[in-house]
Amino acid sequence: MLEVIKAYDPFVENDQGHANQRIRYLWWVFIPLLFSVWGAINLRNTWFFYDEWGVTGYEMTRSVRSGLIFNLNGHLWILNFLLYRIQVLGFGLQSHLFIEIVFLISLLSLQLSLAWLLRIAKVPVVVSLLLAGAVVYMPGAWTNSLFAVQIANTSAFAFGIIAMAISVRFRSNHSRSLVAVLLVLSIVCDSGTATALLVMVATAICLLQGLRYLWPTIPAAVILCWWYLTANLNPSSPGTFGHRVVVASELLPRSLGAFLGFQVADQFLAGLVLLILIALCVGWAIKKDLLSATDRSLLIAGLLGTAIFVLAIAQSRAGLIGANWTTWNRYLGQIDIPFSIAVTPALHRLAKDVAAQRQLSRKISTILALGIPVALIAVFACGAINLRSPIETPFIQENIDVHHDIESALVVISEGCPAKTSLSINAKPAASLSPQVEVWLLQLLIHQGKIHPDSGAQPDPAVTARICTPIIFPKSHTQP
């Protein structure tokens, strides 16, 4: 067991650093694979849902050229446009499998990129991988790994964090050129997420390399300026000023409480306690001058990124979120990613310093080496158990309901409405669960052979009533 503990150099020096290199490599395969299997199991009952139909409708009615500036809810979503175009044209809408596979790849990429960045900051391999997996697949923000349209956000994070890792780790012009490309790719995925990551990368470069090496951020900055100056960024739901202040003040504590697996009612208080403890520990590490230059740059960049996400979400979505953190839990996951980048290296330095005390070194090192990974696993398991019923189960059921309603509508469209009723082309068969789906879109997809009712599917009377309206005959007038 001690050899396995030392294999990832937790808090003690390993005199035979290369002896167990193969075990380290196995961790990079085994842990991400476990999380990917977890993600795949959760995705098995999902289907095309809500904004996915918005992208599909855009795809069916616009040219490829217009898709290069695809705007959904103020986000530049070129990647989603291209992926759903491949889905519709190449696979149709009978199966959700292609999008699910791409989504799993994006989640895996984000976990690996976040773990790599933490590893560059000398955080142990197992801790880096477990923490990255727990943040990316966080049960408290379950829809981030269930709602496939989040491919855009997840991929933008992955490209941006890889760019940040390269900026921290390498100094050659070739690596700087790669950073420029990665930042542009992040914008192609999601302009909103890319904005915060661009600031984080620029901050890290300034602190570690100097202002003269900021040029890799210029192409992405120009594209973002063009987008924000010319694009229609609506709809926005800021709510009142007081409401924005409340949401902004709650986002970070709630995101930490959600990470710990607490339900909505207890998230803020639990997260606030954890936030205070983290602040005290990071402050202690700074006071003892334990942080390296890389640690300090990640701390500042990560906190800036966290602040940008908090302010942006509060400004544009406070009215949408209201007090319904259960439905809009995905915004909590977006806060934890930059915050984990900020504080994890500092917390590791402090833990390593505590473990290095001469009298307790061996005992504390072993406790920390085993205790921290076990604690991360326990937190994730607790969240998965505690939050499955309020978050995951309702979302999956909504996906199933949308699938059922669309199947019923396809049968009605193919066989016709009942007597004395006619098909309303603007009717919404899935109602509020996916209001982007209208009868005309399903007719277009049927006509092009992209979707058809499953064999044996039967119309649901509720869906039939929703899309078939009574025919009103003119009253006959008797001649005098």
NUVOKOL-160983 format. One record per residue (C-alpha): x, y, z; residue in three letters. Coordinates in steps of 0.25 Angstrom, whole numbers, always signed. Each point is the difference from the previous one (the first is absolute). Layout:
N
{{X, Y, Z}, ala} ...
! end
This chain:
480
{{+0, +0, +0}, met} {{+11, +10, +3}, leu} {{+6, -2, -14}, glu} {{-13, +3, -6}, val} {{-1, +13, +9}, ile} {{+14, +4, -3}, lys} {{-3, -3, -15}, ala} {{-6, +14, -2}, tyr} {{+9, +7, +10}, asp} {{-11, +6, +9}, pro} {{+7, +8, +11}, phe} {{+14, -7, +2}, val} {{+12, -1, -9}, glu} {{+1, -12, -8}, asn} {{+15, -4, -2}, asp} {{-4, -10, -11}, gln} {{-8, +10, -8}, gly} {{+0, -8, -13}, his} {{-1, -14, +6}, ala} {{-15, +1, +1}, asn} {{-3, +8, -13}, gln} {{-8, -10, -6}, arg} {{-10, +0, +12}, ile} {{-1, +15, -2}, arg} {{-4, -2, -15}, tyr} {{-10, -10, +4}, leu} {{-7, +10, +9}, trp} {{-1, +9, -12}, trp} {{-8, -11, -7}, val} {{-7, -7, +11}, phe} {{-6, +12, +8}, ile} {{-5, +8, -13}, pro} {{-6, -13, -5}, leu} {{-8, -2, +13}, leu} {{-6, +14, -2}, phe} {{-3, -2, -14}, ser} {{-7, -13, +3}, val} {{-8, +7, +10}, trp} {{-4, +11, -10}, gly} {{-4, -10, -10}, ala} {{-9, -7, +9}, ile} {{-7, +13, +4}, asn} {{-2, +4, -15}, leu} {{-6, -13, -4}, arg} {{-15, +5, +2}, asn} {{+2, +14, -6}, thr} {{-5, +5, -13}, trp} {{-1, +13, -8}, phe} {{-4, +10, +10}, phe} {{-3, +15, +1}, tyr} {{+11, +8, -6}, asp} {{+4, -12, -9}, glu} {{-13, +2, -7}, trp} {{+4, +15, -2}, gly} {{+13, -4, -6}, val} {{-7, -10, -9}, thr} {{-10, +10, -5}, gly} {{+10, +10, -3}, tyr} {{+8, -11, -8}, glu} {{-12, -4, -8}, met} {{-4, +15, -4}, thr} {{+14, +6, -2}, arg} {{+12, -1, -9}, ser} {{+14, -5, +4}, val} {{+5, +14, -1}, arg} {{-10, +6, +9}, ser} {{+4, -11, +10}, gly} {{+14, +6, +1}, leu} {{-6, +11, +8}, ile} {{-11, -9, +7}, phe} {{-5, +8, +12}, asn} {{-9, -7, +11}, leu} {{-3, +8, +12}, asn} {{+11, +9, -2}, gly} {{+11, -11, -2}, his} {{+8, -2, -12}, leu} {{-2, -15, -2}, trp} {{+7, -4, -13}, ile} {{+4, -13, +5}, leu} {{-14, -4, +4}, asn} {{-6, +4, -13}, phe} {{+11, -9, -8}, leu} {{-3, -12, +10}, leu} {{-15, +1, -1}, tyr} {{+2, +1, -15}, arg} {{+8, -13, -1}, ile} {{-11, -6, +9}, gln} {{-12, +4, -9}, val} {{+7, -2, -13}, leu} {{+8, -12, +3}, gly} {{-8, -8, +11}, phe} {{-14, +6, +0}, gly} {{-7, +2, +13}, leu} {{-5, -14, +3}, gln} {{+13, -2, +9}, ser} {{+7, +9, +10}, his} {{+12, -8, +0}, leu} {{+10, +8, -9}, phe} {{-3, +13, +9}, ile} {{+2, -8, +13}, glu} {{+13, -6, -5}, ile} {{+6, +14, -3}, val} {{-6, +5, +13}, phe} {{+8, -11, +7}, leu} {{+13, +3, -7}, ile} {{-2, +15, +4}, ser} {{-2, -3, +14}, leu} {{+12, -10, +0}, leu} {{+8, +11, -7}, ser} {{-4, +10, +11}, leu} {{+4, -9, +11}, gln} {{+14, -3, -6}, leu} {{+3, +14, -3}, ser} {{-4, +5, +14}, leu} {{+8, -12, +7}, ala} {{+12, +4, -9}, trp} {{+0, +14, +4}, leu} {{-1, -4, +15}, leu} {{+11, -10, -3}, arg} {{+9, +11, -5}, ile} {{-2, +8, +13}, ala} {{+6, -13, +7}, lys} {{-14, -5, +5}, val} {{+1, -15, +1}, pro} {{-5, -8, -12}, val} {{-11, -8, +8}, val} {{-5, +13, +7}, val} {{+1, +8, -13}, ser} {{-8, -11, -8}, leu} {{-11, -2, +11}, leu} {{-2, +14, +3}, leu} {{-1, +3, -15}, ala} {{-10, -11, -2}, gly} {{-8, +4, +12}, ala} {{-1, +14, -5}, val} {{-3, -3, -14}, val} {{-11, -11, +3}, tyr} {{-4, +7, +13}, met} {{-14, -5, +4}, pro} {{-3, +13, +6}, gly} {{+0, +6, -15}, ala} {{-5, -13, -6}, trp} {{-5, +6, -13}, thr} {{+14, +4, -4}, asn} {{+2, -15, -3}, ser} {{-14, -4, -4}, leu} {{-4, +12, -9}, phe} {{+7, -3, -13}, ala} {{-1, +14, -5}, val} {{+10, +3, +10}, gln} {{+11, -6, -9}, ile} {{+2, +15, -4}, ala} {{+3, +4, +14}, asn} {{+8, -12, +4}, thr} {{+9, +1, -13}, ser} {{+2, +15, +2}, ala} {{+5, -3, +14}, phe} {{+9, -12, -5}, ala} {{+7, +8, -11}, phe} {{+2, +13, +9}, gly} {{+6, -9, +12}, ile} {{+9, -7, -10}, ile} {{+4, +14, -5}, ala} {{+3, +4, +14}, met} {{+8, -12, +4}, ala} {{+9, +2, -12}, ile} {{+2, +15, +3}, ser} {{+4, -5, +14}, val} {{+9, -11, -4}, arg} {{+7, +4, -13}, phe} {{+6, +12, -5}, arg} {{+4, -2, -15}, ser} {{-7, +8, -11}, asn} {{-6, -13, -6}, his} {{-7, -2, +14}, ser} {{-5, +14, +0}, arg} {{-5, -2, -14}, ser} {{-8, -12, +4}, leu} {{-5, +8, +12}, val} {{-6, +10, -10}, ala} {{-7, -11, -8}, val} {{-5, -6, +12}, leu} {{-7, +13, +5}, leu} {{-6, +2, -13}, val} {{-6, -14, +0}, leu} {{-5, +3, +14}, ser} {{-8, +11, -6}, ile} {{-5, -9, -11}, val} {{-6, -9, +10}, cys} {{-6, +11, +10}, asp} {{+3, +15, +0}, ser} {{-5, +2, +14}, gly} {{+9, -11, +6}, thr} {{+12, +4, -9}, ala} {{-1, +15, +6}, thr} {{+4, -4, +14}, ala} {{+10, -10, -5}, leu} {{+7, +10, -9}, leu} {{+1, +9, +12}, val} {{+6, -11, +9}, met} {{+10, -4, -11}, val} {{+4, +15, -2}, ala} {{+2, +1, +15}, thr} {{+8, -12, +1}, ala} {{+9, +4, -12}, ile} {{+2, +14, +6}, cys} {{+4, -5, +14}, leu} {{+9, -11, -5}, leu} {{+6, +6, -13}, gln} {{-3, +14, -1}, gly} {{-9, +10, -8}, leu} {{+9, -2, -13}, arg} {{-5, -14, -1}, tyr} {{-15, +3, +0}, leu} {{-1, -1, -15}, trp} {{-6, -14, -1}, pro} {{-12, +6, +7}, thr} {{-2, +11, -11}, ile} {{-8, -8, -10}, pro} {{-10, -6, +10}, ala} {{-1, +14, +6}, ala} {{-3, +6, -14}, val} {{-11, -10, -3}, ile} {{-7, +2, +13}, leu} {{+0, +15, -1}, cys} {{-6, -2, -14}, trp} {{-10, -9, +6}, trp} {{-5, +8, +11}, tyr} {{+0, +13, -8}, leu} {{-9, -6, -11}, thr} {{-8, -12, +5}, ala} {{-13, +0, +6}, asn} {{+2, -5, +14}, leu} {{-14, -1, +4}, asn} {{-8, -7, +6}, pro} {{+5, +5, +14}, ser} {{-6, -2, +13}, ser} {{+7, +9, +10}, pro} {{-12, +2, +9}, gly} {{+1, +12, +10}, thr} {{+13, +6, +5}, phe} {{-3, -6, +14}, gly} {{-2, -14, -6}, his} {{+13, +1, -8}, arg} {{+7, +3, +13}, val} {{-6, -12, +7}, val} {{+3, -9, -11}, val} {{+14, +5, -1}, ala} {{+2, -2, +15}, ser} {{-5, -14, +0}, glu} {{+7, -6, -12}, leu} {{+13, -3, +6}, leu} {{-4, -6, +13}, pro} {{-12, -7, -6}, arg} {{+10, -6, -10}, ser} {{+9, -5, +11}, leu} {{-12, -6, +8}, gly} {{-5, -7, -13}, ala} {{+14, -6, -2}, phe} {{-1, -5, +14}, leu} {{-13, -7, -3}, gly} {{-10, +8, +8}, phe} {{-14, +3, -5}, gln} {{-4, +13, -4}, val} {{-6, +5, +13}, ala} {{+14, -3, +7}, asp} {{+9, +4, -11}, gln} {{+3, +14, +3}, phe} {{+3, -2, +15}, leu} {{+9, -12, -2}, ala} {{+7, +6, -12}, gly} {{+2, +13, +8}, leu} {{+7, -8, +11}, val} {{+9, -7, -10}, leu} {{+3, +13, -6}, leu} {{+4, +7, +13}, ile} {{+9, -13, +3}, leu} {{+6, +1, -14}, ile} {{+3, +15, +1}, ala} {{+7, -2, +14}, leu} {{+9, -12, -6}, cys} {{+4, +8, -12}, val} {{+2, +12, +8}, gly} {{+9, -8, +9}, trp} {{+8, -6, -12}, ala} {{+2, +14, -5}, ile} {{+5, +5, +13}, lys} {{+10, -11, +2}, lys} {{+5, +3, -15}, asp} {{-3, -14, -4}, leu} {{-5, +3, -14}, leu} {{+8, -1, -13}, ser} {{-1, +10, -11}, ala} {{-9, -10, -7}, thr} {{-9, -1, +12}, asp} {{-1, +15, +1}, arg} {{-3, +2, -14}, ser} {{-11, -11, +0}, leu} {{-6, +5, +13}, leu} {{-1, +14, -6}, ile} {{-5, -5, -14}, ala} {{-10, -10, +6}, gly} {{-6, +11, +10}, leu} {{-1, +10, -12}, leu} {{-7, -11, -8}, gly} {{-9, -4, +11}, thr} {{-4, +15, +2}, ala} {{-3, +1, -15}, ile} {{-9, -12, +0}, phe} {{-8, +5, +13}, val} {{-2, +14, -6}, leu} {{-4, -5, -14}, ala} {{-10, -10, +5}, ile} {{-6, +10, +10}, ala} {{-1, +10, -10}, gln} {{-6, -8, -11}, ser} {{-8, -11, +7}, arg} {{-4, +4, +14}, ala} {{-14, +2, -4}, gly} {{+0, -13, -7}, leu} {{+6, -8, +12}, ile} {{-9, +7, +10}, gly} {{+1, -9, +13}, ala} {{-1, -13, -9}, asn} {{+14, -5, +2}, trp} {{-5, -14, -2}, thr} {{-4, +2, -15}, thr} {{+12, +10, -3}, trp} {{+11, -8, +7}, asn} {{+9, +0, -12}, arg} {{+4, +14, +3}, tyr} {{+6, -5, +13}, leu} {{+10, -9, -7}, gly} {{+5, +11, -8}, gln} {{+5, +7, +13}, ile} {{+7, -11, +6}, asp} {{+10, -3, -12}, ile} {{+7, +14, +0}, pro} {{-1, +0, +16}, phe} {{+7, -14, +0}, ser} {{+11, +5, -9}, ile} {{+2, +12, +10}, ala} {{+1, -7, +13}, val} {{+4, -15, -2}, thr} {{+15, +3, -2}, pro} {{+0, +9, +13}, ala} {{-7, -10, +8}, leu} {{+10, -11, -5}, his} {{+12, +8, +4}, arg} {{-6, +2, +14}, leu} {{-3, -14, +2}, ala} {{+14, -4, -5}, lys} {{+6, +10, +10}, asp} {{-8, -6, +12}, val} {{+4, -14, -4}, ala} {{+14, +4, +0}, ala} {{+1, +3, +14}, gln} {{+11, -9, +6}, arg} {{-7, -7, +11}, gln} {{-13, -3, -7}, leu} {{+5, -1, -14}, ser} {{-2, -15, -3}, arg} {{-13, -1, +7}, lys} {{-7, +12, -6}, ile} {{+6, -3, -14}, ser} {{-7, -13, +0}, thr} {{-13, +5, +6}, ile} {{+0, +12, -11}, leu} {{+4, -10, -11}, ala} {{-12, -9, +3}, leu} {{-9, +10, +6}, gly} {{-1, +10, -11}, ile} {{-4, -9, -11}, pro} {{-9, -8, +9}, val} {{-7, +13, +4}, ala} {{-2, +4, -15}, leu} {{-6, -13, -3}, ile} {{-9, +1, +12}, ala} {{-4, +14, -3}, val} {{-4, -4, -15}, phe} {{-7, -13, +5}, ala} {{-8, +8, +10}, cys} {{-4, +10, -10}, gly} {{-4, -11, -10}, ala} {{-9, -6, +11}, ile} {{-5, +13, +6}, asn} {{-3, +7, -13}, leu} {{-5, -11, -10}, arg} {{-15, +2, +4}, ser} {{-1, +15, +0}, pro} {{+9, +3, -12}, ile} {{+3, -12, -9}, glu} {{-13, -8, +1}, thr} {{-9, +12, -4}, pro} {{+9, +4, -12}, phe} {{+1, -14, -5}, ile} {{-15, -1, +1}, gln} {{-2, +13, -8}, glu} {{+8, -6, -11}, asn} {{-8, -13, +0}, ile} {{-13, +9, +0}, asp} {{+5, +8, -12}, val} {{+4, -13, -8}, his} {{-14, -5, +3}, his} {{-7, +13, -4}, asp} {{+8, +1, -13}, ile} {{-2, -15, -4}, glu} {{-15, +3, +2}, ser} {{+0, +12, -8}, ala} {{+7, -7, -11}, leu} {{-11, -11, +0}, val} {{-11, +11, -1}, val} {{+8, +7, -11}, ile} {{+2, -12, -8}, ser} {{-14, -6, +2}, glu} {{-8, +13, +0}, gly} {{-9, +7, +11}, cys} {{-13, -5, +5}, pro} {{-13, +4, -7}, ala} {{-4, +14, +1}, lys} {{+14, +5, +4}, thr} {{+12, +5, -8}, ser} {{+15, +0, +2}, leu} {{+5, +13, +6}, ser} {{+14, +2, -6}, ile} {{+4, +9, +11}, asn} {{-4, -9, +11}, ala} {{+10, -5, +10}, lys} {{-1, -15, +3}, pro} {{+9, +0, +12}, ala} {{-6, +13, +6}, ala} {{+9, +7, +10}, ser} {{+10, -11, +1}, leu} {{+6, +3, -14}, ser} {{-8, +11, -6}, pro} {{+10, +2, -11}, gln} {{-7, -13, -7}, val} {{-11, +4, -9}, glu} {{-8, -8, -9}, val} {{+5, +6, -13}, trp} {{+14, -4, +5}, leu} {{-4, -14, +1}, leu} {{-7, +0, -13}, gln} {{+13, +5, -7}, leu} {{+8, -11, +7}, leu} {{-10, -10, -4}, ile} {{+0, +5, -14}, his} {{+15, -1, -1}, gln} {{+1, -14, +6}, gly} {{+7, +5, +13}, lys} {{-10, -6, +10}, ile} {{-12, -9, +0}, his} {{-9, -6, +10}, pro} {{+5, -13, +7}, asp} {{-8, -12, -4}, ser} {{-11, -3, +9}, gly} {{-1, +15, +6}, ala} {{-13, +4, +3}, gln} {{-6, +15, +1}, pro} {{-2, +5, +14}, asp} {{-13, +7, +1}, pro} {{+6, +12, +7}, ala} {{+10, +2, -11}, val} {{-11, -1, -10}, thr} {{-8, +10, +6}, ala} {{+12, +9, +1}, arg} {{+3, +0, -15}, ile} {{-13, -3, -6}, cys} {{-10, +12, +1}, thr} {{-15, -1, -2}, pro} {{-5, +5, -14}, ile} {{-10, +11, +2}, ile} {{-11, -1, -10}, phe} {{-7, +13, -4}, pro} {{-15, +0, +5}, lys} {{-10, -2, -11}, ser} {{-10, +11, -2}, his} {{-15, -3, -3}, thr} {{-6, +9, -11}, gln} {{-12, +8, +4}, pro} 
! end
